[in-house]
Amino acid sequence: MKSPKVSILVPIYNTEKYLDEALKSLTAQTLTDTEIILINDGSTDGSSKIIQQYATSDKRIKVITKKNTGYGDSMNQGLKTAKGEYVGILEPDDFAEPDMFKTLYSLAHKFNADMAKGNYYFHQHGQDKISQIIKPDEAGKLIDPLKNQHIFHQPPDIWSAIYRRDFLIKHNINFLPTPGAAYQDVGFNFKVLASTHRVVYTTKPVMHYRTDNANSSVKSTAKVFAVSKEFASVEEFLKNHKIYQTYAPIMQATKFGSYHWNLLRLPEPALQKFLPAMRQEFLDAKKAGILQKRYFPTKHWLTLNLLLKSPSAFLRAFRIYSKI
């Protein structure tokens, strides 16, 4: 059988409130040569019924039903099932623009890119605000992440992009199968960028990223060290692919941004637990010679050095910053 142009993975766990809108946006795509893979991660609400309704009415839909093992395992099972030339992702509380996958596929195909990515809308209380992640001067041309390292500091919004499936298989890029949903996008995104020299962007917003879902994993503080596990996975990936020396300094700079964002989410007891471990990781990196100023945004470099020099001074400054 001829492979579809894009396989769209939808990892689903108890999102009945938004799921119909998400699936409606996929079945109405102007690119019809797709397969839609719904991964039901042990939902206990009405999500299963909605999934069945859509699967019955659209032959492009495949359903994976499994016990609740978490986002990473769901995505990995979706990747194994996918047959498309490219793979895309839609979170079940977001929804796509009608031409999302036509836009991204046409762009990827034109430039023979491993990844094609667009801007998106922040969607809150029925209102949209466009993101400015992708800048006009980097759109519509091939980008090499190694030569444009600011890309590593962009948010890891993996659901506003598509990825060449053969590229993911060749480099053994998948998700860390930790329980629940926490930071798996961080590791996946870094592995993609460290493995390719062929990325293409569009400033066109391709989907709607919902920010008013109170149950979103991005709002969870339950997994204090989940982000640390992601970067440990990235480090192992870089070593296995023999590109550690090239990307280790970039990884440290990216890691600091993710760790700092993690601090902003944590309640005080968890903050007190995470901060010493965070500091020790960067002290070890400094000792290993992979903590290098030129890879850091200036503010991040100054903030990191304050942490290394005086944790108490860092904490005082951080609390002022977090209130602002």
Steps between C-alpha positions, in 0.01 A plus 500: 500500500614853427616682811306813601678831480457572872423287803343711776544373856247598766591383854176498703444481873177633652446797268133455412435873546719596203539178301214552255638837390847351453382202294261711294795720402694194383226332299436831321863552389548618142777240473292183483784254442559443870459237766379609843626283785306540824686360800259451790721490808251334734248786508232465767274785386293527182801519269467133395147556371606803295794303358270218390257738336773655286664165420170366372438796271851554352704215353824698535481464878690226682451442871752372753338413833729429795528530874620830643878500457558870426564741216843373397389140460187615313709698254745214448217259423360756256839534329528122462153485343545798266547435128511856368784674321487759777368489856307778672355538850183659631434517873134417573430834671631698200361527147645545152449762233322340200816513285753419774633177354473609139709806584764307692519208257533727196777692675686187610467343156618812317819525708555127560504584871512267797280740697253770392358729765260794526381762741179442693229677696483514877135414562339613825131551583407484132752767398814459288834677524766416244838376616815666372729199535587483130646823362453614136874499427531129577186384316485340155859374488703211633640553848787303655451496881873453558569827318195677649521394862237743627251243367588275794370771733159519337210337689482125426155529343526170314131504402541792258727297272524183293799264486624270225424152629805334339718765667355417844556128440856546368607697807293295746317811622211428731356604835610419853225267629475648849159476670253783448573804286789723595775650282513217244483767228829650624704187436332419168551853370870512588567159343334614177695826479830330584447239227403716203642776284176542304226699676252731331263753658191699415365799688147384421315390816398138445316404819343621824686425824256506790628673814182494710484126569544472877591131466778555249825321585686829461328618819595193703762526777487131591821394327778712638787319327328401175694764307827363640415155367434649157843660482665184630330326208628768260855459632482124446362555148784738409762256626344204320496698175858620555403868487536578870805726468326704231171551682582472872560877547176579312319245715621667821373838382165354398478306823542812710204665326283193562612464862434867570149465356453192717590707807221743419244216519610350830350565844751591772573147637563363150709805412723442801543139387572571134734799527802328665486216248474751215802691630708183533430402140635830373800487733581160351456642149736788582760255628463297179560810287161493325358812667586766245380861497460532122215248493288682762270799466668776704236512775511123541879502532493767770220324685677164487823646635308657787362155583845343490656776711227555759185284513349725768548813288356317199196395701433855619525635145292213362214563746488866397502397131230237544267750669545740209 
